[in-house]
Amino acid sequence: MDHQSHIILPTAFLPPLARLRTFSGAHVSASLRTLRDFYWPSVPSRLTVPVRKASTRIHDQSVPDSGYASAEEDDDDEGGGEGGGEGGGEESDCLTDEEEDILRADPFEREFAIKWTTGFISRSDVWIEDTHDEAEAETRRDLVEEAAQIVSAFAGDDKETECAVTRSFEFSGSVKVELNDAPLSSEDHTSVGLQSWASSIVLAEKMCASPGAFGLDIMSRPLRVLELGAGTGLLSIVVARLSEAGLPPTIVATDYHPDVLANLNANVETNFPSSSSLIHVRRFDWESPDFNHPIDKPFDLILAADVIYHAKHAEWIKGCVERLLAPNGIFWLIIPLRSTGRHEGMDHTVEAVFPESETAYGLVILDKEAIGRQGNVGRADEGGYKLFKIGYDLNPPEEVEVPTLVESKHATFNLKRTPADGQKAYYTALKDAIQLARNQLGDELTAWRDAVGKAELNKETNKTLKEDEEGEEEEEKEKE
Ligand SMILES: C[S@@+](CC[C@H](N)C(=O)[O-])C[C@H]1O[C@@H](n2cnc3c(N)ncnc32)[C@H](O)[C@@H]1O
């Protein structure tokens, strides 16, 4: 904190909650920032990831805001960090670091700040609904998320939130993993993957406790494993550890954020320093996926933890999984159940895009499990977790209508010309008839693809069409 600045205390700068409805998002934003600056003045990161320059720190434009919050600063925040509070309050003289520490440790101020922040969250619904301006409503929702992070930091996560730490995990008494968790930037909310989230810790423990339930005991063939939104890479590293005794799998750990990918690479190296690692780290964005090597073939196992925190996430991820899950593969998705703020009810967005196997077929939720909070693991706003087991079920439930199944199909496509019309005319007619046949077959295949899961059939159709076209071009050349 700048020694030339004057310190005001939380009791003075936080606006009265009873009058919350009269305060704008910009005003509350300034108050929350002042609160952060007061309790957690910035500490330098010890992580050797690419340093963001000041001009891009506010919001790394290379990474679309994927939903944790919008990181754009309010241009109209009055008075920067300290002027936003209601009433101004008393000003102290310039303080030394020690004096500032004493103020920070003041239990009365701290308790007041915690009560204010939790009170703000609990009144936030009304505050958000109070505005009809969608941009202002979005700002307010972001602020509730920011407040939830502050509550977590108060609850004891502050070291994790602000300092790079090396975390050592031991799952099921034998599987050891070391992870570098970097500080989250309050200015770049898309960098959430710099820390290990509780969902991945909970799933890692389950995988280590019973690898067989996750297909990780298969020794007869090398598995292909993909992690989506890998963050610090815990799940991929655990799979690599569990596979050490068996056939080496191909593990592809993916994320979209450059800093997160750098940290992920560093974590893979920490855990597998000497060997050429089984884990390939790749950039992969669910919103605009690039299905190039090594993400060009189906995966037996797809893993994802805490990757649903925006209304569109489930839909994007479904698109990727449809394309990438092998016919017998399983997609394990674990999400936290948050009961406050904008991430409340995110499990419904998963259930909206992946139907249940009792009511549908194709790519469906085969099973789901509610998991309670695991001791102290997890942020204060995580009330528990939901684990989804998703895969292909090709047995339609009785009540679901399916296209009629027949053993063979015939169709006739009459030629509009005869050989007597000449070779060229006859050939053109033949080509038209083949095109007609292909269209009809394509429509039928599309109906099936929609019914039983797009990916595999889509791939097959594209492949066949491409081969046909190539064959046809050659045929044409031969004729000429
Ligand atoms: C809350 S973190 C969870 C990280 C990690 N799975 C864990 O549980 O610790 C969400 C992760 O999803 C990544 N992510 C968000 N949007 C993404 C997108 N569109 N494509 C790929 N990754 C994305 C973030 O960079 C981040 O690493």
PDBQT file of the ligand as one rigid body, heavy atoms in Angstrom, charges set to zero:
ROOT
HETATM    1  C1  LIG A 501     -12.369 -23.276 -12.144  1.00  0.00    +0.000 C 
HETATM    2  S1  LIG A 501     -11.054 -23.723 -13.161  1.00  0.00    +0.000 S 
HETATM    3  C2  LIG A 501     -10.891 -25.454 -12.863  1.00  0.00    +0.000 C 
HETATM    4  C3  LIG A 501      -9.496 -25.918 -13.146  1.00  0.00    +0.000 C 
HETATM    5  C4  LIG A 501      -9.232 -27.371 -12.816  1.00  0.00    +0.000 C 
HETATM    6  N1  LIG A 501     -10.050 -28.260 -13.606  1.00  0.00    +0.000 N 
HETATM    7  C5  LIG A 501      -9.460 -27.623 -11.351  1.00  0.00    +0.000 C 
HETATM    8  O1  LIG A 501     -10.498 -28.214 -11.003  1.00  0.00    +0.000 OA
HETATM    9  O2  LIG A 501      -8.638 -27.232 -10.558  1.00  0.00    +0.000 OA
HETATM   10  C6  LIG A 501     -11.793 -23.714 -14.805  1.00  0.00    +0.000 C 
HETATM   11  C7  LIG A 501     -10.796 -24.015 -15.913  1.00  0.00    +0.000 C 
HETATM   12  O3  LIG A 501     -11.457 -24.005 -17.175  1.00  0.00    +0.000 OA
HETATM   13  C8  LIG A 501     -10.652 -23.288 -18.104  1.00  0.00    +0.000 C 
HETATM   14  N2  LIG A 501     -11.525 -22.733 -19.146  1.00  0.00    +0.000 N 
HETATM   15  C9  LIG A 501     -12.483 -21.797 -19.017  1.00  0.00    +0.000 A 
HETATM   16  N3  LIG A 501     -13.068 -21.541 -20.192  1.00  0.00    +0.000 NA
HETATM   17  C10 LIG A 501     -12.464 -22.339 -21.107  1.00  0.00    +0.000 A 
HETATM   18  C11 LIG A 501     -12.638 -22.542 -22.513  1.00  0.00    +0.000 A 
HETATM   19  N4  LIG A 501     -13.533 -21.851 -23.209  1.00  0.00    +0.000 N 
HETATM   20  N5  LIG A 501     -11.876 -23.467 -23.115  1.00  0.00    +0.000 NA
HETATM   21  C12 LIG A 501     -10.954 -24.161 -22.414  1.00  0.00    +0.000 A 
HETATM   22  N6  LIG A 501     -10.717 -24.016 -21.083  1.00  0.00    +0.000 NA
HETATM   23  C13 LIG A 501     -11.481 -23.110 -20.444  1.00  0.00    +0.000 A 
HETATM   24  C14 LIG A 501      -9.994 -22.217 -17.268  1.00  0.00    +0.000 C 
HETATM   25  O4  LIG A 501      -8.828 -21.671 -17.863  1.00  0.00    +0.000 OA
HETATM   26  C15 LIG A 501      -9.684 -22.992 -16.000  1.00  0.00    +0.000 C 
HETATM   27  O5  LIG A 501      -8.462 -23.639 -16.060  1.00  0.00    +0.000 OA
ENDROOT
TORSDOF 0
